Amino acid sequence: MTDLQSKTQELLKVFITTKAGSQGEAARQLKGVSTATISKIMNSNFEKISDNMLQSIIAQLEVGSGAWQYVETAVKHDIDTLLADAQEFQNVYWIVSDAGSGKTTSANLYKQNHRNVFILQCSEDMTKNEFCIQLADATGVQNARGCTMNEIMDKIAARLKCLECPLIILDEADKLRETVLANYIITIYNKTNDFCGLVMLSTSYGQKRIERGLRLNKKGFAEVWSRIGRKFLEPKANRRADIYAICSANGVTDEKEINRMCIEVEECDFDLRRCEKIVHRYHRTR
């Protein structure tokens, strides 16, 4: 067995034991991976499994466990709290935070550590049909293509109803087209509100779009506003202590360097992407 094969098998074993619960569920949660492939890996039968497939599985399972070390920032703490509440109590929230504050990373790390969490990365290019199909893929629904949009949403609801405390996260929900934004948040809620949590993540642009839709009395926006509890939730902003912790966790030990990094990131509105670039630059020049 090669190192790549051994690593894939070990990561899958941990994932199945601690999160997925079964090989079938693991296959549904991993993109482009069949139950048969997982079965072969777990039985050390790698004959027809390519290295590209193994690398894809590793990449999906290693969120948060690579070289970059994540810490609990103010934003991550608040988002984790809201995601846990939505998942446990089937609540619907719209979370607003600045670009680079760590929304997507927080959601991915939460998914890595909790079962039955499904993230859809939204895009302004998504049509209504593409949204439904990609949500079906994200939630592990089989054979969605060729169905009507209503049939796909029914399949998604039926799939989620079989799970314990499922949670859907729509990341970058502010990028969705108006027809998708207004119609399908309502549809998801109506079909799953008794058994599934729903959380939208966006920058303040999402809040402005909803508020503008309300002012102009656009179709569906009042319903969306009602379903999110007539309130946008904003996590506490990251602060210098968070940047200090990130730099320290990622191998910066010089106090002067950490303070310099904190000042630079603070000047960039505590953008964590900037923080990561600064830390990588520090290690490259040593």
C-alpha positions as CSV (number, residue, x, y, z in Angstrom):
1,M,0.0,0.0,0.0
2,T,1.4,3.4,-1.0
3,D,1.5,6.4,1.4
4,L,-1.3,8.1,-0.6
5,Q,-3.5,5.0,-0.3
6,S,-2.8,4.5,3.4
7,K,-3.5,8.2,4.2
8,T,-6.8,8.1,2.2
9,Q,-7.9,4.9,4.0
10,E,-7.1,6.4,7.5
11,L,-8.8,9.7,6.8
12,L,-11.9,7.8,5.5
13,K,-11.9,5.5,8.5
14,V,-12.0,8.5,10.9
15,F,-14.6,10.3,8.8
16,I,-16.9,7.3,8.7
17,T,-16.5,6.6,12.4
18,T,-16.8,10.1,13.8
19,K,-19.1,11.9,11.3
20,A,-20.7,10.0,8.5
21,G,-21.7,6.9,10.4
22,S,-21.7,4.6,7.4
23,Q,-19.9,4.1,4.0
24,G,-23.1,5.0,2.1
25,E,-23.5,8.3,4.0
26,A,-19.8,9.1,3.5
27,A,-20.3,8.7,-0.2
28,R,-23.3,11.0,-0.2
29,Q,-21.3,13.7,1.6
30,L,-18.2,13.5,-0.6
31,K,-18.4,14.9,-4.1
32,G,-17.7,12.5,-6.9
33,V,-17.2,9.5,-4.7
34,S,-19.3,6.3,-4.9
35,T,-20.1,3.8,-2.2
36,A,-18.3,1.2,-4.2
37,T,-15.1,3.3,-4.3
38,I,-15.2,3.8,-0.5
39,S,-15.8,0.1,0.0
40,K,-12.8,-0.8,-2.1
41,I,-10.6,1.7,-0.2
42,M,-11.7,0.4,3.2
43,N,-11.0,-3.1,2.0
44,S,-7.5,-2.1,0.7
45,N,-8.6,-2.9,-2.9
46,F,-6.9,0.0,-4.8
47,E,-6.4,-1.7,-8.2
48,K,-8.8,0.4,-10.2
49,I,-8.7,3.6,-8.1
50,S,-6.7,6.4,-9.5
51,D,-4.3,8.7,-7.6
52,N,-6.5,11.6,-8.7
53,M,-9.5,10.1,-6.9
54,L,-7.5,9.5,-3.8
55,Q,-6.2,13.1,-3.8
56,S,-9.7,14.4,-4.3
57,I,-10.9,12.4,-1.3
58,I,-8.0,13.7,0.9
59,A,-8.6,17.3,-0.2
60,Q,-12.3,17.0,0.9
61,L,-11.5,15.4,4.2
62,E,-8.6,17.7,5.2
63,V,-10.5,20.9,5.6
64,G,-9.0,22.5,8.7
65,S,-6.3,19.9,9.1
66,G,-3.6,21.1,6.7
67,A,-0.6,23.3,7.3
68,W,-2.6,26.4,8.1
69,Q,-3.9,26.4,11.7
70,Y,-7.3,27.9,12.4
71,V,-8.2,29.5,15.8
72,E,-11.5,30.5,17.2
73,T,-11.8,34.2,16.3
74,A,-14.7,36.4,17.4
75,V,-16.5,35.8,14.1
76,K,-16.0,32.1,14.1
77,H,-17.2,31.8,17.7
78,D,-20.5,33.7,16.9
79,I,-21.1,31.8,13.6
80,D,-20.5,28.5,15.3
81,T,-23.0,29.4,18.0
82,L,-25.7,30.4,15.4
83,L,-25.0,27.3,13.2
84,A,-25.3,25.0,16.2
85,D,-28.6,26.7,17.3
86,A,-30.0,26.5,13.8
87,Q,-29.1,22.8,13.5
88,E,-30.4,21.8,16.9
89,F,-33.6,23.8,16.8
90,Q,-34.4,24.0,13.1
91,N,-34.0,27.8,13.1
92,V,-33.5,30.1,10.0
93,Y,-30.9,32.8,10.2
94,W,-29.2,35.3,7.8
95,I,-25.7,36.1,9.0
96,V,-24.0,39.2,7.7
97,S,-20.2,39.8,8.1
98,D,-17.5,41.5,6.1
99,A,-15.6,40.0,3.2
100,G,-12.5,38.2,4.6
101,S,-13.9,37.9,8.1
102,G,-13.9,34.1,8.0
103,K,-17.6,33.3,7.2
104,T,-16.8,30.5,4.7
105,T,-14.0,29.0,6.7
106,S,-16.1,29.0,9.8
107,A,-18.9,27.1,7.9
108,N,-16.5,24.6,6.4
109,L,-14.9,23.9,9.8
110,Y,-18.3,23.5,11.4
111,K,-19.3,21.0,8.7
112,Q,-16.1,19.1,9.2
113,N,-17.0,18.7,12.9
114,H,-20.7,18.0,12.7
115,R,-22.8,15.4,10.9
116,N,-25.6,16.2,8.4
117,V,-24.4,19.7,7.5
118,F,-24.7,20.6,3.8
119,I,-23.1,23.7,2.3
120,L,-24.1,25.2,-1.1
121,Q,-21.6,27.7,-2.5
122,C,-24.0,30.2,-4.3
123,S,-23.2,32.0,-7.5
124,E,-24.7,34.8,-9.5
125,D,-24.6,32.6,-12.5
126,M,-27.0,30.0,-11.0
127,T,-30.3,29.6,-12.7
128,K,-33.3,28.3,-10.7
129,N,-32.7,24.8,-12.2
130,E,-28.9,24.9,-11.4
131,F,-29.6,26.0,-7.9
132,C,-31.9,23.0,-7.3
133,I,-29.6,20.5,-8.9
134,Q,-26.5,21.8,-7.0
135,L,-28.5,21.7,-3.8
136,A,-29.5,18.1,-4.5
137,D,-25.8,17.2,-5.2
138,A,-24.8,19.0,-1.9
139,T,-27.3,17.1,0.1
140,G,-26.6,13.7,-1.5
141,V,-29.8,13.3,-3.5
142,Q,-29.4,10.8,-6.3
143,N,-30.9,11.0,-9.8
144,A,-32.0,14.7,-9.6
145,R,-31.2,15.5,-13.2
146,G,-34.2,15.2,-15.5
147,C,-36.7,16.0,-12.7
148,T,-38.7,19.1,-12.5
149,M,-37.6,21.7,-10.0
150,N,-40.5,20.9,-7.7
151,E,-39.6,17.2,-7.9
152,I,-36.0,17.9,-7.0
153,M,-37.0,20.0,-4.0
154,D,-39.3,17.2,-2.8
155,K,-36.4,14.7,-3.2
156,I,-34.2,17.0,-1.1
157,A,-36.9,17.3,1.6
158,A,-37.4,13.6,1.7
159,R,-33.7,13.0,2.0
160,L,-33.2,15.5,4.8
161,K,-36.2,14.2,6.7
162,C,-34.4,10.9,7.1
163,L,-31.5,12.5,8.9
164,E,-31.0,13.7,12.5
165,C,-30.9,17.5,12.7
166,P,-29.8,18.4,9.2
167,L,-28.6,21.9,8.4
168,I,-28.4,23.7,5.0
169,I,-25.9,26.6,4.7
170,L,-26.2,28.8,1.7
171,D,-22.8,30.5,1.5
172,E,-22.6,33.9,-0.4
173,A,-26.4,33.9,-0.6
174,D,-26.2,37.6,-1.6
175,K,-24.9,36.5,-5.0
176,L,-28.0,34.6,-6.0
177,R,-30.2,36.0,-8.7
178,E,-33.4,37.7,-7.5
179,T,-35.7,35.0,-8.7
180,V,-33.6,32.3,-7.0
181,L,-33.1,34.3,-3.8
182,A,-36.8,35.2,-3.3
183,N,-38.3,31.9,-4.5
184,Y,-36.1,29.1,-3.2
185,I,-35.3,30.3,0.3
186,I,-39.0,30.3,0.8
187,T,-39.4,26.9,-0.9
188,I,-36.6,25.3,1.3
189,Y,-38.2,26.7,4.4
190,N,-41.7,25.6,3.5
191,K,-40.6,22.1,2.7
192,T,-38.2,21.5,5.6
193,N,-38.9,23.9,8.4
194,D,-40.1,21.1,10.8
195,F,-36.9,19.2,10.7
196,C,-34.0,21.2,9.1
197,G,-32.1,24.3,9.9
198,L,-31.3,26.9,7.3
199,V,-28.6,29.6,7.4
200,M,-27.6,32.2,4.8
201,L,-24.1,33.7,4.9
202,S,-23.3,37.0,3.1
203,T,-21.7,40.4,3.2
204,S,-23.8,43.4,4.0
205,Y,-24.8,43.5,0.3
206,G,-27.2,40.7,1.0
207,Q,-28.9,42.8,3.7
208,K,-29.1,45.8,1.3
209,R,-30.7,43.6,-1.4
210,I,-33.4,42.3,0.9
211,E,-34.1,45.8,2.3
212,R,-34.3,47.2,-1.2
213,G,-36.7,44.4,-2.2
214,L,-38.9,45.2,0.8
215,R,-38.9,48.9,-0.1
216,L,-40.0,48.2,-3.7
217,N,-42.5,45.6,-2.6
218,K,-40.8,43.0,-4.8
219,K,-42.4,39.5,-4.9
220,G,-41.1,37.1,-2.3
221,F,-39.0,39.5,-0.3
222,A,-41.5,40.0,2.5
223,E,-41.7,36.2,2.9
224,V,-37.9,35.9,3.1
225,W,-37.8,38.7,5.7
226,S,-40.4,37.0,7.8
227,R,-38.7,33.6,7.6
228,I,-35.4,35.0,8.8
229,G,-37.2,36.5,11.8
230,R,-37.1,40.0,10.4
231,K,-33.5,40.4,11.5
232,F,-30.0,40.1,10.1
233,L,-27.5,38.7,12.5
234,E,-24.0,40.2,12.6
235,P,-21.2,38.4,14.5
236,K,-18.8,40.5,16.7
237,A,-16.0,41.8,14.5
238,N,-12.5,40.2,14.6
239,R,-10.0,42.2,16.6
240,R,-6.3,42.4,17.3
241,A,-6.3,39.6,19.8
242,D,-7.7,37.2,17.1
243,I,-4.9,38.2,14.7
244,Y,-2.3,37.7,17.4
245,A,-3.7,34.2,18.1
246,I,-3.7,33.3,14.3
247,C,-0.1,34.5,13.9
248,S,1.1,32.6,17.0
249,A,-0.7,29.4,16.0
250,N,1.0,29.5,12.6
251,G,4.5,29.6,13.8
252,V,5.3,33.3,14.2
253,T,7.1,33.6,17.6
254,D,8.7,37.0,17.4
255,E,6.7,39.4,19.4
256,K,7.7,42.4,17.3
257,E,6.7,40.6,14.1
258,I,3.4,39.6,15.5
259,N,2.6,43.2,16.6
260,R,3.7,44.5,13.1
261,M,1.4,41.9,11.5
262,C,-1.5,42.9,13.8
263,I,-1.1,46.5,12.8
264,E,-1.0,45.7,9.1
265,V,-4.1,43.5,9.3
266,E,-6.0,46.0,11.4
267,E,-5.3,48.6,8.6
268,C,-7.0,46.2,6.2
269,D,-10.1,46.0,8.4
270,F,-9.0,42.7,10.0
271,D,-9.3,40.8,6.7
272,L,-8.1,37.3,7.5
273,R,-7.1,36.6,3.9
274,R,-4.6,39.5,4.4
275,C,-3.4,37.9,7.6
276,E,-2.8,34.6,5.9
277,K,-0.8,36.2,3.2
278,I,1.4,38.1,5.6
279,V,2.1,35.0,7.7
280,H,3.1,33.0,4.5
281,R,5.3,35.9,3.4
282,Y,7.0,35.9,6.8
283,H,7.9,32.2,6.5
284,R,9.0,32.5,2.9
285,T,11.5,35.2,3.7
286,R,13.1,33.6,6.8
